[in-house]
Amino acid sequence: MSGIEGVGEAVTGGLAARAVEPAAGEAKRDEGGDGNCLNCGAALVGPHCHQCGQRGHIHRTLHAFWHDLLHGVLHFEGKIWRTLPLLARRPGALTRRFIEGERAKFVSPLALFLFSVFLMFGVFGTVGGPFRMDVSASPEARAEMGRSADALRRRADGLELQRRALAARGRPTTDVDAQLAGTRRQLRGLETVRRITGSAKGGGPELTIDSGWPWLDRSVRNVAENPKLFAYKLQGSAYKFSWALIPISVPFVWLMFAWRRRFKAYDHVVFVTYSMAFMTLLVVALSLIRPLIGSDRPGALALVLLPPIHMYLQLKGAYALSRIGALWRTAALLVFAGLAGLLYFLLLITMGLLG
């Protein structure tokens, strides 16, 4: 499994590098110099090398290093401040303008998405997410689960005695066998929940899981025994494979415009990537606000209202749709987003189980 995770890290790193430095040298006026290019050796004609694009005049100061870092990651030289307001207020116009060729003015969708993902996980590690999440059960819930488990054990014991009595008299035990099997399944499920929520400590009977796939049975038992490690693996996989959301989502958007040939796959990729960048930055903003206001309710309300509104505005502007066309596609996109999220979550679960 380490090989698959390595692929995820390599792709994420490669996408980040490509997004931050899409070409050997981004055209930008700078003081030039005579002589040869220090990168490829070509003779310089003007401030930039006509072969590889590197600047003729290079800097070797700490100030230049931090300037290049900020420029490469955030494009602070105007791009970020032109991109974010449009992404928030007029996402359709931003998407259409970028598709039609206004590239130098705005941060590319891939660069913005990758930066927003890195920022999100950094914020999650510092202040947590937009909601307080605790898988541990309350004392009352733990007590209730304990009582339910005891009741299921007593029922299973009683059914086992009843089955033995029927068998001793030579009577059929089919109905009792079915009830006993169902009771034992309920007990195993409850024990799994108790272990995941911290209600059941070690020392109990080992979970019996038989899916027909030994590797899956072992993985599920490991998750039940150590849910925190599994959560850590999920977080790591979500970080490494965040880029996978793009190819997962694009086919769903294509379905809504399959009969409109003037919209190409590239258009859908830009649409999806800018949309996901906004949603990620929204989660970051709500995560930062939650500790300040001490409540989850405003964040929950924002996550319910803002995504559909943003999807509608982006669809209407990016694809020049009517209100009706944008509305029904927004409804469809919400459903598709749920399906894409489910597929992505299943991918993360698989990575976590196999890791």
RAPE-V991682 format. One record per helix or strand of 2 or more residues. SS is the DSSP state (alpha for helix, beta for strand). FROM is the first residue (numbers start at 1). TO is the last residue. If there is no record, write none. Layout:
SS&FROM&TO / SS&FROM&TO
This chain:
alpha&2&20 / alpha&62&74 / alpha&79&89 / alpha&91&99 / alpha&109&127 / alpha&139&168 / alpha&174&196 / alpha&214&225 / alpha&227&240 / alpha&244&256 / alpha&265&293 / alpha&297&318 / alpha&323&354
